[in-house]
């Protein structure tokens, strides 16, 4: 069977709670908790209860990063209106 994964970098599965910040259209900054389900050099997969839009930038903060990282939402999937899964790309 062919490998259909088109990612440039290998993903590392993990479950890590992070602090995330996002600015909305009203320039209001929203802070929320999120969970990383996997990560690579170029991005990560994030789980959250907050709705984000494709193209939206968020700041991710946790002890695994030497400083906060900025990432852009590339894709999203909603699960029964309870939580969301996001594909993010680092800037």
PyMOL Python script that loads the backbone (N, CA, C, O; Angstrom):
from pymol import cmd

cmd.read_pdbstr("""\
ATOM      1  N   UNK A   1       0.852  -1.182   0.000  1.00  0.00           N
ATOM      2  CA  UNK A   1       0.000   0.000   0.000  1.00  0.00           C
ATOM      3  C   UNK A   1       0.895   1.241   0.000  1.00  0.00           C
ATOM      4  O   UNK A   1       1.894   1.277   0.718  1.00  0.00           O
ATOM      5  N   UNK A   2       0.557   2.235  -0.778  1.00  0.00           N
ATOM      6  CA  UNK A   2       1.358   3.457  -0.901  1.00  0.00           C
ATOM      7  C   UNK A   2       1.195   4.337   0.329  1.00  0.00           C
ATOM      8  O   UNK A   2       0.140   4.343   0.963  1.00  0.00           O
ATOM      9  N   UNK A   3       2.238   5.074   0.661  1.00  0.00           N
ATOM     10  CA  UNK A   3       2.194   6.029   1.761  1.00  0.00           C
ATOM     11  C   UNK A   3       1.517   7.299   1.258  1.00  0.00           C
ATOM     12  O   UNK A   3       2.048   7.977   0.378  1.00  0.00           O
ATOM     13  N   UNK A   4       0.353   7.628   1.807  1.00  0.00           N
ATOM     14  CA  UNK A   4      -0.406   8.786   1.364  1.00  0.00           C
ATOM     15  C   UNK A   4      -0.108  10.029   2.182  1.00  0.00           C
ATOM     16  O   UNK A   4      -0.665  11.088   1.893  1.00  0.00           O
ATOM     17  N   UNK A   5       0.742   9.944   3.184  1.00  0.00           N
ATOM     18  CA  UNK A   5       1.083  11.079   4.027  1.00  0.00           C
ATOM     19  C   UNK A   5       2.017  12.005   3.256  1.00  0.00           C
ATOM     20  O   UNK A   5       3.128  11.610   2.904  1.00  0.00           O
ATOM     21  N   UNK A   6       1.575  13.232   2.991  1.00  0.00           N
ATOM     22  CA  UNK A   6       2.344  14.169   2.172  1.00  0.00           C
ATOM     23  C   UNK A   6       3.105  15.188   3.008  1.00  0.00           C
ATOM     24  O   UNK A   6       3.587  16.183   2.467  1.00  0.00           O
ATOM     25  N   UNK A   7       3.222  14.970   4.282  1.00  0.00           N
ATOM     26  CA  UNK A   7       3.928  15.917   5.138  1.00  0.00           C
ATOM     27  C   UNK A   7       5.424  15.892   4.864  1.00  0.00           C
ATOM     28  O   UNK A   7       5.996  14.852   4.535  1.00  0.00           O
ATOM     29  N   UNK A   8       6.052  17.067   5.006  1.00  0.00           N
ATOM     30  CA  UNK A   8       7.493  17.174   4.787  1.00  0.00           C
ATOM     31  C   UNK A   8       8.297  16.584   5.946  1.00  0.00           C
ATOM     32  O   UNK A   8       9.390  16.055   5.744  1.00  0.00           O
ATOM     33  N   UNK A   9       7.750  16.676   7.157  1.00  0.00           N
ATOM     34  CA  UNK A   9       8.480  16.240   8.342  1.00  0.00           C
ATOM     35  C   UNK A   9       7.694  15.175   9.099  1.00  0.00           C
ATOM     36  O   UNK A   9       6.463  15.173   9.097  1.00  0.00           O
ATOM     37  N   UNK A  10       8.407  14.291   9.729  1.00  0.00           N
ATOM     38  CA  UNK A  10       7.798  13.216  10.508  1.00  0.00           C
ATOM     39  C   UNK A  10       7.076  13.788  11.727  1.00  0.00           C
ATOM     40  O   UNK A  10       7.580  14.683  12.405  1.00  0.00           O
ATOM     41  N   UNK A  11       5.890  13.252  11.988  1.00  0.00           N
ATOM     42  CA  UNK A  11       5.111  13.669  13.147  1.00  0.00           C
ATOM     43  C   UNK A  11       5.482  12.840  14.369  1.00  0.00           C
ATOM     44  O   UNK A  11       5.807  11.658  14.258  1.00  0.00           O
ATOM     45  N   UNK A  12       5.430  13.471  15.527  1.00  0.00           N
ATOM     46  CA  UNK A  12       5.629  12.781  16.798  1.00  0.00           C
ATOM     47  C   UNK A  12       4.315  12.865  17.567  1.00  0.00           C
ATOM     48  O   UNK A  12       3.861  13.959  17.903  1.00  0.00           O
ATOM     49  N   UNK A  13       3.698  11.707  17.849  1.00  0.00           N
ATOM     50  CA  UNK A  13       2.453  11.692  18.619  1.00  0.00           C
ATOM     51  C   UNK A  13       2.741  12.075  20.060  1.00  0.00           C
ATOM     52  O   UNK A  13       3.754  11.672  20.632  1.00  0.00           O
ATOM     53  N   UNK A  14       1.838  12.858  20.640  1.00  0.00           N
ATOM     54  CA  UNK A  14       1.960  13.263  22.039  1.00  0.00           C
ATOM     55  C   UNK A  14       0.624  13.812  22.506  1.00  0.00           C
ATOM     56  O   UNK A  14      -0.244  14.137  21.696  1.00  0.00           O
ATOM     57  N   UNK A  15       0.474  13.909  23.777  1.00  0.00           N
ATOM     58  CA  UNK A  15      -0.675  14.586  24.370  1.00  0.00           C
ATOM     59  C   UNK A  15      -0.100  15.604  25.352  1.00  0.00           C
ATOM     60  O   UNK A  15       0.393  15.239  26.419  1.00  0.00           O
ATOM     61  N   UNK A  16      -0.166  16.870  24.984  1.00  0.00           N
ATOM     62  CA  UNK A  16       0.365  17.955  25.807  1.00  0.00           C
ATOM     63  C   UNK A  16      -0.660  19.075  25.875  1.00  0.00           C
ATOM     64  O   UNK A  16      -1.192  19.506  24.852  1.00  0.00           O
ATOM     65  N   UNK A  17      -0.933  19.538  27.080  1.00  0.00           N
ATOM     66  CA  UNK A  17      -1.819  20.679  27.273  1.00  0.00           C
ATOM     67  C   UNK A  17      -1.007  21.953  27.047  1.00  0.00           C
ATOM     68  O   UNK A  17       0.112  22.084  27.542  1.00  0.00           O
ATOM     69  N   UNK A  18      -1.574  22.872  26.307  1.00  0.00           N
ATOM     70  CA  UNK A  18      -0.899  24.118  25.961  1.00  0.00           C
ATOM     71  C   UNK A  18      -1.791  25.300  26.297  1.00  0.00           C
ATOM     72  O   UNK A  18      -3.002  25.153  26.465  1.00  0.00           O
ATOM     73  N   UNK A  19      -1.187  26.459  26.392  1.00  0.00           N
ATOM     74  CA  UNK A  19      -1.927  27.708  26.449  1.00  0.00           C
ATOM     75  C   UNK A  19      -1.892  28.315  25.059  1.00  0.00           C
ATOM     76  O   UNK A  19      -0.830  28.400  24.442  1.00  0.00           O
ATOM     77  N   UNK A  20      -3.045  28.737  24.565  1.00  0.00           N
ATOM     78  CA  UNK A  20      -3.125  29.333  23.236  1.00  0.00           C
ATOM     79  C   UNK A  20      -3.761  30.713  23.338  1.00  0.00           C
ATOM     80  O   UNK A  20      -4.597  30.967  24.205  1.00  0.00           O
ATOM     81  N   UNK A  21      -3.351  31.593  22.440  1.00  0.00           N
ATOM     82  CA  UNK A  21      -3.942  32.928  22.347  1.00  0.00           C
ATOM     83  C   UNK A  21      -4.301  33.167  20.890  1.00  0.00           C
ATOM     84  O   UNK A  21      -3.570  32.783  19.978  1.00  0.00           O
ATOM     85  N   UNK A  22      -5.436  33.804  20.697  1.00  0.00           N
ATOM     86  CA  UNK A  22      -5.903  34.098  19.351  1.00  0.00           C
ATOM     87  C   UNK A  22      -6.531  35.480  19.352  1.00  0.00           C
ATOM     88  O   UNK A  22      -7.194  35.859  20.318  1.00  0.00           O
ATOM     89  N   UNK A  23      -6.332  36.231  18.289  1.00  0.00           N
ATOM     90  CA  UNK A  23      -7.010  37.521  18.182  1.00  0.00           C
ATOM     91  C   UNK A  23      -8.187  37.364  17.227  1.00  0.00           C
ATOM     92  O   UNK A  23      -8.068  36.756  16.164  1.00  0.00           O
ATOM     93  N   UNK A  24      -9.304  37.914  17.619  1.00  0.00           N
ATOM     94  CA  UNK A  24     -10.519  37.855  16.821  1.00  0.00           C
ATOM     95  C   UNK A  24     -10.602  39.094  15.938  1.00  0.00           C
ATOM     96  O   UNK A  24      -9.743  39.971  16.028  1.00  0.00           O
ATOM     97  N   UNK A  25     -11.615  39.180  15.091  1.00  0.00           N
ATOM     98  CA  UNK A  25     -11.778  40.320  14.184  1.00  0.00           C
ATOM     99  C   UNK A  25     -11.880  41.636  14.937  1.00  0.00           C
ATOM    100  O   UNK A  25     -11.476  42.677  14.419  1.00  0.00           O
ATOM    101  N   UNK A  26     -12.411  41.604  16.145  1.00  0.00           N
ATOM    102  CA  UNK A  26     -12.567  42.821  16.935  1.00  0.00           C
ATOM    103  C   UNK A  26     -11.261  43.207  17.633  1.00  0.00           C
ATOM    104  O   UNK A  26     -11.245  44.094  18.487  1.00  0.00           O
ATOM    105  N   UNK A  27     -10.152  42.523  17.258  1.00  0.00           N
ATOM    106  CA  UNK A  27      -8.836  42.725  17.882  1.00  0.00           C
ATOM    107  C   UNK A  27      -8.820  42.351  19.362  1.00  0.00           C
ATOM    108  O   UNK A  27      -7.905  42.727  20.095  1.00  0.00           O
ATOM    109  N   UNK A  28      -9.827  41.618  19.788  1.00  0.00           N
ATOM    110  CA  UNK A  28      -9.873  41.119  21.156  1.00  0.00           C
ATOM    111  C   UNK A  28      -9.043  39.843  21.214  1.00  0.00           C
ATOM    112  O   UNK A  28      -9.189  38.963  20.367  1.00  0.00           O
ATOM    113  N   UNK A  29      -8.171  39.744  22.216  1.00  0.00           N
ATOM    114  CA  UNK A  29      -7.335  38.548  22.366  1.00  0.00           C
ATOM    115  C   UNK A  29      -8.067  37.561  23.266  1.00  0.00           C
ATOM    116  O   UNK A  29      -8.517  37.905  24.359  1.00  0.00           O
ATOM    117  N   UNK A  30      -8.173  36.329  22.782  1.00  0.00           N
ATOM    118  CA  UNK A  30      -8.836  35.270  23.533  1.00  0.00           C
ATOM    119  C   UNK A  30      -7.782  34.252  23.937  1.00  0.00           C
ATOM    120  O   UNK A  30      -7.002  33.795  23.101  1.00  0.00           O
ATOM    121  N   UNK A  31      -7.756  33.896  25.214  1.00  0.00           N
ATOM    122  CA  UNK A  31      -6.857  32.856  25.706  1.00  0.00           C
ATOM    123  C   UNK A  31      -7.671  31.601  25.956  1.00  0.00           C
ATOM    124  O   UNK A  31      -8.784  31.671  26.477  1.00  0.00           O
ATOM    125  N   UNK A  32      -7.115  30.443  25.582  1.00  0.00           N
ATOM    126  CA  UNK A  32      -7.819  29.191  25.795  1.00  0.00           C
ATOM    127  C   UNK A  32      -6.812  28.062  25.925  1.00  0.00           C
ATOM    128  O   UNK A  32      -5.677  28.158  25.459  1.00  0.00           O
ATOM    129  N   UNK A  33      -7.254  26.990  26.569  1.00  0.00           N
ATOM    130  CA  UNK A  33      -6.422  25.798  26.684  1.00  0.00           C
ATOM    131  C   UNK A  33      -6.658  24.921  25.463  1.00  0.00           C
ATOM    132  O   UNK A  33      -7.757  24.888  24.909  1.00  0.00           O
ATOM    133  N   UNK A  34      -5.619  24.215  25.054  1.00  0.00           N
ATOM    134  CA  UNK A  34      -5.715  23.317  23.922  1.00  0.00           C
ATOM    135  C   UNK A  34      -4.793  22.129  24.184  1.00  0.00           C
ATOM    136  O   UNK A  34      -3.995  22.145  25.120  1.00  0.00           O
ATOM    137  N   UNK A  35      -4.912  21.116  23.358  1.00  0.00           N
ATOM    138  CA  UNK A  35      -4.113  19.905  23.506  1.00  0.00           C
ATOM    139  C   UNK A  35      -3.450  19.602  22.168  1.00  0.00           C
ATOM    140  O   UNK A  35      -4.107  19.600  21.127  1.00  0.00           O
ATOM    141  N   UNK A  36      -2.153  19.349  22.201  1.00  0.00           N
ATOM    142  CA  UNK A  36      -1.445  18.918  20.994  1.00  0.00           C
ATOM    143  C   UNK A  36      -1.570  17.408  20.901  1.00  0.00           C
ATOM    144  O   UNK A  36      -1.300  16.703  21.873  1.00  0.00           O
ATOM    145  N   UNK A  37      -1.979  16.898  19.732  1.00  0.00           N
ATOM    146  CA  UNK A  37      -2.047  15.440  19.565  1.00  0.00           C
ATOM    147  C   UNK A  37      -0.846  14.913  18.785  1.00  0.00           C
ATOM    148  O   UNK A  37      -0.470  13.751  18.940  1.00  0.00           O
ATOM    149  N   UNK A  38      -0.233  15.767  17.938  1.00  0.00           N
ATOM    150  CA  UNK A  38       1.031  15.410  17.290  1.00  0.00           C
ATOM    151  C   UNK A  38       1.723  16.678  16.831  1.00  0.00           C
ATOM    152  O   UNK A  38       1.100  17.729  16.683  1.00  0.00           O
ATOM    153  N   UNK A  39       3.035  16.560  16.607  1.00  0.00           N
ATOM    154  CA  UNK A  39       3.831  17.730  16.265  1.00  0.00           C
ATOM    155  C   UNK A  39       4.965  17.318  15.336  1.00  0.00           C
ATOM    156  O   UNK A  39       5.443  16.185  15.384  1.00  0.00           O
ATOM    157  N   UNK A  40       5.391  18.259  14.484  1.00  0.00           N
ATOM    158  CA  UNK A  40       6.557  18.063  13.622  1.00  0.00           C
ATOM    159  C   UNK A  40       7.319  19.380  13.567  1.00  0.00           C
ATOM    160  O   UNK A  40       6.939  20.344  14.232  1.00  0.00           O
ATOM    161  N   UNK A  41       8.378  19.427  12.789  1.00  0.00           N
ATOM    162  CA  UNK A  41       9.133  20.669  12.646  1.00  0.00           C
ATOM    163  C   UNK A  41       8.315  21.766  11.989  1.00  0.00           C
ATOM    164  O   UNK A  41       8.542  22.948  12.248  1.00  0.00           O
ATOM    165  N   UNK A  42       7.361  21.388  11.135  1.00  0.00           N
ATOM    166  CA  UNK A  42       6.624  22.394  10.375  1.00  0.00           C
ATOM    167  C   UNK A  42       5.233  22.710  10.904  1.00  0.00           C
ATOM    168  O   UNK A  42       4.616  23.674  10.451  1.00  0.00           O
ATOM    169  N   UNK A  43       4.716  21.922  11.858  1.00  0.00           N
ATOM    170  CA  UNK A  43       3.381  22.209  12.363  1.00  0.00           C
ATOM    171  C   UNK A  43       2.928  21.229  13.423  1.00  0.00           C
ATOM    172  O   UNK A  43       3.718  20.452  13.958  1.00  0.00           O
ATOM    173  N   UNK A  44       1.642  21.283  13.713  1.00  0.00           N
ATOM    174  CA  UNK A  44       1.087  20.408  14.749  1.00  0.00           C
ATOM    175  C   UNK A  44      -0.397  20.204  14.525  1.00  0.00           C
ATOM    176  O   UNK A  44      -1.038  20.918  13.754  1.00  0.00           O
ATOM    177  N   UNK A  45      -0.928  19.205  15.224  1.00  0.00           N
ATOM    178  CA  UNK A  45      -2.360  18.945  15.237  1.00  0.00           C
ATOM    179  C   UNK A  45      -2.849  19.312  16.627  1.00  0.00           C
ATOM    180  O   UNK A  45      -2.295  18.860  17.629  1.00  0.00           O
ATOM    181  N   UNK A  46      -3.875  20.123  16.683  1.00  0.00           N
ATOM    182  CA  UNK A  46      -4.347  20.712  17.924  1.00  0.00           C
ATOM    183  C   UNK A  46      -5.801  20.336  18.155  1.00  0.00           C
ATOM    184  O   UNK A  46      -6.586  20.284  17.208  1.00  0.00           O
ATOM    185  N   UNK A  47      -6.169  20.072  19.404  1.00  0.00           N
ATOM    186  CA  UNK A  47      -7.558  19.833  19.801  1.00  0.00           C
ATOM    187  C   UNK A  47      -7.971  20.965  20.738  1.00  0.00           C
ATOM    188  O   UNK A  47      -7.221  21.331  21.642  1.00  0.00           O
ATOM    189  N   UNK A  48      -9.156  21.514  20.523  1.00  0.00           N
ATOM    190  CA  UNK A  48      -9.631  22.615  21.364  1.00  0.00           C
ATOM    191  C   UNK A  48     -11.147  22.671  21.335  1.00  0.00           C
ATOM    192  O   UNK A  48     -11.780  22.136  20.424  1.00  0.00           O
ATOM    193  N   UNK A  49     -11.727  23.320  22.333  1.00  0.00           N
ATOM    194  CA  UNK A  49     -13.178  23.515  22.357  1.00  0.00           C
ATOM    195  C   UNK A  49     -13.548  24.862  21.741  1.00  0.00           C
ATOM    196  O   UNK A  49     -14.729  25.137  21.525  1.00  0.00           O
ATOM    197  N   UNK A  50     -12.564  25.696  21.459  1.00  0.00           N
ATOM    198  CA  UNK A  50     -12.805  27.005  20.860  1.00  0.00           C
ATOM    199  C   UNK A  50     -12.772  26.910  19.337  1.00  0.00           C
ATOM    200  O   UNK A  50     -11.931  26.212  18.769  1.00  0.00           O
ATOM    201  N   UNK A  51     -13.691  27.616  18.683  1.00  0.00           N
ATOM    202  CA  UNK A  51     -13.759  27.617  17.223  1.00  0.00           C
ATOM    203  C   UNK A  51     -12.746  28.611  16.662  1.00  0.00           C
ATOM    204  O   UNK A  51     -12.712  29.773  17.068  1.00  0.00           O
ATOM    205  N   UNK A  52     -11.930  28.148  15.735  1.00  0.00           N
ATOM    206  CA  UNK A  52     -10.960  28.983  15.031  1.00  0.00           C
ATOM    207  C   UNK A  52     -11.274  28.906  13.547  1.00  0.00           C
ATOM    208  O   UNK A  52     -11.930  27.967  13.096  1.00  0.00           O
ATOM    209  N   UNK A  53     -10.814  29.880  12.794  1.00  0.00           N
ATOM    210  CA  UNK A  53     -11.056  29.904  11.349  1.00  0.00           C
ATOM    211  C   UNK A  53      -9.783  29.570  10.594  1.00  0.00           C
ATOM    212  O   UNK A  53      -8.684  29.874  11.058  1.00  0.00           O
ATOM    213  N   UNK A  54      -9.924  28.949   9.440  1.00  0.00           N
ATOM    214  CA  UNK A  54      -8.770  28.709   8.578  1.00  0.00           C
ATOM    215  C   UNK A  54      -8.111  30.046   8.266  1.00  0.00           C
ATOM    216  O   UNK A  54      -8.789  31.030   7.969  1.00  0.00           O
ATOM    217  N   UNK A  55      -6.783  30.071   8.336  1.00  0.00           N
ATOM    218  CA  UNK A  55      -6.033  31.290   8.099  1.00  0.00           C
ATOM    219  C   UNK A  55      -5.776  32.104   9.357  1.00  0.00           C
ATOM    220  O   UNK A  55      -4.961  33.027   9.342  1.00  0.00           O
ATOM    221  N   UNK A  56      -6.457  31.776  10.439  1.00  0.00           N
ATOM    222  CA  UNK A  56      -6.283  32.502  11.692  1.00  0.00           C
ATOM    223  C   UNK A  56      -4.946  32.142  12.328  1.00  0.00           C
ATOM    224  O   UNK A  56      -4.535  30.982  12.294  1.00  0.00           O
ATOM    225  N   UNK A  57      -4.274  33.120  12.900  1.00  0.00           N
ATOM    226  CA  UNK A  57      -3.008  32.880  13.581  1.00  0.00           C
ATOM    227  C   UNK A  57      -3.247  32.752  15.075  1.00  0.00           C
ATOM    228  O   UNK A  57      -4.045  33.482  15.661  1.00  0.00           O
ATOM    229  N   UNK A  58      -2.536  31.806  15.677  1.00  0.00           N
ATOM    230  CA  UNK A  58      -2.613  31.662  17.120  1.00  0.00           C
ATOM    231  C   UNK A  58      -1.197  31.583  17.678  1.00  0.00           C
ATOM    232  O   UNK A  58      -0.259  31.206  16.975  1.00  0.00           O
ATOM    233  N   UNK A  59      -1.057  31.941  18.943  1.00  0.00           N
ATOM    234  CA  UNK A  59       0.207  31.847  19.658  1.00  0.00           C
ATOM    235  C   UNK A  59       0.104  30.690  20.627  1.00  0.00           C
ATOM    236  O   UNK A  59      -0.849  30.602  21.401  1.00  0.00           O
ATOM    237  N   UNK A  60       1.089  29.796  20.584  1.00  0.00           N
ATOM    238  CA  UNK A  60       1.092  28.592  21.402  1.00  0.00           C
ATOM    239  C   UNK A  60       2.241  28.680  22.394  1.00  0.00           C
ATOM    240  O   UNK A  60       3.374  28.994  22.029  1.00  0.00           O
ATOM    241  N   UNK A  61       1.932  28.397  23.657  1.00  0.00           N
ATOM    242  CA  UNK A  61       2.930  28.540  24.712  1.00  0.00           C
ATOM    243  C   UNK A  61       2.942  27.292  25.595  1.00  0.00           C
ATOM    244  O   UNK A  61       1.900  26.863  26.089  1.00  0.00           O
ATOM    245  N   UNK A  62       4.132  26.713  25.790  1.00  0.00           N
ATOM    246  CA  UNK A  62       4.306  25.557  26.664  1.00  0.00           C
ATOM    247  C   UNK A  62       5.794  25.354  26.889  1.00  0.00           C
ATOM    248  O   UNK A  62       6.614  25.955  26.194  1.00  0.00           O
ATOM    249  N   UNK A  63       6.148  24.524  27.841  1.00  0.00           N
ATOM    250  CA  UNK A  63       7.555  24.293  28.173  1.00  0.00           C
ATOM    251  C   UNK A  63       8.331  23.561  27.075  1.00  0.00           C
ATOM    252  O   UNK A  63       9.561  23.548  27.115  1.00  0.00           O
ATOM    253  N   UNK A  64       7.653  22.950  26.094  1.00  0.00           N
ATOM    254  CA  UNK A  64       8.397  22.254  25.037  1.00  0.00           C
ATOM    255  C   UNK A  64       8.977  23.224  24.010  1.00  0.00           C
ATOM    256  O   UNK A  64       9.866  22.857  23.241  1.00  0.00           O
ATOM    257  N   UNK A  65       8.475  24.469  23.994  1.00  0.00           N
ATOM    258  CA  UNK A  65       9.015  25.491  23.106  1.00  0.00           C
ATOM    259  C   UNK A  65       9.876  26.449  23.924  1.00  0.00           C
ATOM    260  O   UNK A  65       9.477  26.826  25.025  1.00  0.00           O
ATOM    261  N   UNK A  66      11.039  26.853  23.425  1.00  0.00           N
ATOM    262  CA  UNK A  66      11.866  27.801  24.171  1.00  0.00           C
ATOM    263  C   UNK A  66      11.198  29.175  24.304  1.00  0.00           C
ATOM    264  O   UNK A  66      11.484  29.917  25.244  1.00  0.00           O
ATOM    265  N   UNK A  67      10.315  29.509  23.368  1.00  0.00           N
ATOM    266  CA  UNK A  67       9.540  30.749  23.433  1.00  0.00           C
ATOM    267  C   UNK A  67       8.201  30.489  22.736  1.00  0.00           C
ATOM    268  O   UNK A  67       8.074  29.510  22.001  1.00  0.00           O
ATOM    269  N   UNK A  68       7.203  31.346  22.955  1.00  0.00           N
ATOM    270  CA  UNK A  68       5.908  31.125  22.291  1.00  0.00           C
ATOM    271  C   UNK A  68       6.070  31.004  20.781  1.00  0.00           C
ATOM    272  O   UNK A  68       6.890  31.697  20.179  1.00  0.00           O
ATOM    273  N   UNK A  69       5.281  30.117  20.171  1.00  0.00           N
ATOM    274  CA  UNK A  69       5.329  29.878  18.715  1.00  0.00           C
ATOM    275  C   UNK A  69       4.042  30.394  18.086  1.00  0.00           C
ATOM    276  O   UNK A  69       2.962  30.262  18.662  1.00  0.00           O
ATOM    277  N   UNK A  70       4.165  30.973  16.918  1.00  0.00           N
ATOM    278  CA  UNK A  70       3.004  31.435  16.159  1.00  0.00           C
ATOM    279  C   UNK A  70       2.736  30.426  15.053  1.00  0.00           C
ATOM    280  O   UNK A  70       3.653  29.997  14.352  1.00  0.00           O
ATOM    281  N   UNK A  71       1.474  30.052  14.906  1.00  0.00           N
ATOM    282  CA  UNK A  71       1.080  29.086  13.889  1.00  0.00           C
ATOM    283  C   UNK A  71      -0.212  29.554  13.223  1.00  0.00           C
ATOM    284  O   UNK A  71      -0.989  30.312  13.803  1.00  0.00           O
ATOM    285  N   UNK A  72      -0.425  29.085  11.992  1.00  0.00           N
ATOM    286  CA  UNK A  72      -1.616  29.433  11.216  1.00  0.00           C
ATOM    287  C   UNK A  72      -2.489  28.201  11.055  1.00  0.00           C
ATOM    288  O   UNK A  72      -1.989  27.114  10.768  1.00  0.00           O
ATOM    289  N   UNK A  73      -3.799  28.371  11.241  1.00  0.00           N
ATOM    290  CA  UNK A  73      -4.752  27.277  11.042  1.00  0.00           C
ATOM    291  C   UNK A  73      -4.845  26.998   9.544  1.00  0.00           C
ATOM    292  O   UNK A  73      -5.206  27.876   8.760  1.00  0.00           O
ATOM    293  N   UNK A  74      -4.513  25.760   9.153  1.00  0.00           N
ATOM    294  CA  UNK A  74      -4.558  25.347   7.746  1.00  0.00           C
ATOM    295  C   UNK A  74      -5.843  24.590   7.433  1.00  0.00           C
ATOM    296  O   UNK A  74      -6.439  24.780   6.373  1.00  0.00           O
ATOM    297  N   UNK A  75      -6.266  23.732   8.356  1.00  0.00           N
ATOM    298  CA  UNK A  75      -7.508  22.993   8.175  1.00  0.00           C
ATOM    299  C   UNK A  75      -8.158  22.773   9.538  1.00  0.00           C
ATOM    300  O   UNK A  75      -7.508  22.885  10.577  1.00  0.00           O
ATOM    301  N   UNK A  76      -9.452  22.458   9.514  1.00  0.00           N
ATOM    302  CA  UNK A  76     -10.178  22.208  10.762  1.00  0.00           C
ATOM    303  C   UNK A  76     -11.284  21.190  10.533  1.00  0.00           C
ATOM    304  O   UNK A  76     -11.784  21.016   9.421  1.00  0.00           O
ATOM    305  N   UNK A  77     -11.647  20.529  11.616  1.00  0.00           N
ATOM    306  CA  UNK A  77     -12.744  19.570  11.590  1.00  0.00           C
ATOM    307  C   UNK A  77     -13.488  19.674  12.912  1.00  0.00           C
ATOM    308  O   UNK A  77     -12.880  19.645  13.982  1.00  0.00           O
ATOM    309  N   UNK A  78     -14.811  19.795  12.829  1.00  0.00           N
ATOM    310  CA  UNK A  78     -15.643  19.911  14.026  1.00  0.00           C
ATOM    311  C   UNK A  78     -16.190  18.543  14.401  1.00  0.00           C
ATOM    312  O   UNK A  78     -16.576  17.759  13.535  1.00  0.00           O
ATOM    313  N   UNK A  79     -16.221  18.264  15.698  1.00  0.00           N
ATOM    314  CA  UNK A  79     -16.755  17.002  16.208  1.00  0.00           C
ATOM    315  C   UNK A  79     -17.963  17.285  17.090  1.00  0.00           C
ATOM    316  O   UNK A  79     -17.817  17.616  18.267  1.00  0.00           O
ATOM    317  N   UNK A  80     -19.160  17.154  16.516  1.00  0.00           N
ATOM    318  CA  UNK A  80     -20.438  17.288  17.218  1.00  0.00           C
ATOM    319  C   UNK A  80     -20.582  18.609  17.969  1.00  0.00           C
ATOM    320  O   UNK A  80     -21.310  18.670  18.959  1.00  0.00           O
ATOM    321  N   UNK A  81     -19.916  19.650  17.527  1.00  0.00           N
ATOM    322  CA  UNK A  81     -20.027  20.948  18.182  1.00  0.00           C
ATOM    323  C   UNK A  81     -19.422  20.981  19.568  1.00  0.00           C
ATOM    324  O   UNK A  81     -19.599  21.949  20.308  1.00  0.00           O
ATOM    325  N   UNK A  82     -18.699  19.911  19.923  1.00  0.00           N
ATOM    326  CA  UNK A  82     -18.113  19.818  21.260  1.00  0.00           C
ATOM    327  C   UNK A  82     -16.650  20.228  21.255  1.00  0.00           C
ATOM    328  O   UNK A  82     -16.199  20.964  22.132  1.00  0.00           O
ATOM    329  N   UNK A  83     -15.915  19.747  20.261  1.00  0.00           N
ATOM    330  CA  UNK A  83     -14.512  20.139  20.144  1.00  0.00           C
ATOM    331  C   UNK A  83     -14.105  20.152  18.682  1.00  0.00           C
ATOM    332  O   UNK A  83     -14.823  19.663  17.810  1.00  0.00           O
ATOM    333  N   UNK A  84     -12.941  20.721  18.439  1.00  0.00           N
ATOM    334  CA  UNK A  84     -12.431  20.892  17.087  1.00  0.00           C
ATOM    335  C   UNK A  84     -11.028  20.321  17.001  1.00  0.00           C
ATOM    336  O   UNK A  84     -10.277  20.323  17.976  1.00  0.00           O
ATOM    337  N   UNK A  85     -10.693  19.836  15.828  1.00  0.00           N
ATOM    338  CA  UNK A  85      -9.341  19.351  15.537  1.00  0.00           C
ATOM    339  C   UNK A  85      -8.782  20.255  14.447  1.00  0.00           C
ATOM    340  O   UNK A  85      -9.441  20.505  13.437  1.00  0.00           O
ATOM    341  N   UNK A  86      -7.559  20.745  14.658  1.00  0.00           N
ATOM    342  CA  UNK A  86      -6.954  21.709  13.730  1.00  0.00           C
ATOM    343  C   UNK A  86      -5.586  21.245  13.259  1.00  0.00           C
ATOM    344  O   UNK A  86      -4.821  20.649  14.018  1.00  0.00           O
ATOM    345  N   UNK A  87      -5.295  21.521  12.017  1.00  0.00           N
ATOM    346  CA  UNK A  87      -3.957  21.371  11.479  1.00  0.00           C
ATOM    347  C   UNK A  87      -3.336  22.746  11.403  1.00  0.00           C
ATOM    348  O   UNK A  87      -3.867  23.632  10.733  1.00  0.00           O
ATOM    349  N   UNK A  88      -2.216  22.938  12.082  1.00  0.00           N
ATOM    350  CA  UNK A  88      -1.554  24.243  12.108  1.00  0.00           C
ATOM    351  C   UNK A  88      -0.167  24.172  11.517  1.00  0.00           C
ATOM    352  O   UNK A  88       0.523  23.161  11.642  1.00  0.00           O
ATOM    353  N   UNK A  89       0.234  25.242  10.876  1.00  0.00           N
ATOM    354  CA  UNK A  89       1.566  25.343  10.286  1.00  0.00           C
ATOM    355  C   UNK A  89       2.322  26.464  11.002  1.00  0.00           C
ATOM    356  O   UNK A  89       1.813  27.575  11.148  1.00  0.00           O
ATOM    357  N   UNK A  90       3.547  26.157  11.445  1.00  0.00           N
ATOM    358  CA  UNK A  90       4.357  27.176  12.107  1.00  0.00           C
ATOM    359  C   UNK A  90       4.779  28.249  11.128  1.00  0.00           C
ATOM    360  O   UNK A  90       4.986  27.981   9.945  1.00  0.00           O
ATOM    361  N   UNK A  91       4.906  29.466  11.629  1.00  0.00           N
ATOM    362  CA  UNK A  91       5.404  30.592  10.808  1.00  0.00           C
ATOM    363  C   UNK A  91       6.902  30.604  10.851  1.00  0.00           C
ATOM    364  O   UNK A  91       7.531  31.464  10.233  1.00  0.00           O
TER     365      UNK A  91
END
""", "prot")
cmd.dss("prot")
cmd.show_as("cartoon", "prot")
cmd.util.cbc("prot")
cmd.orient("prot")
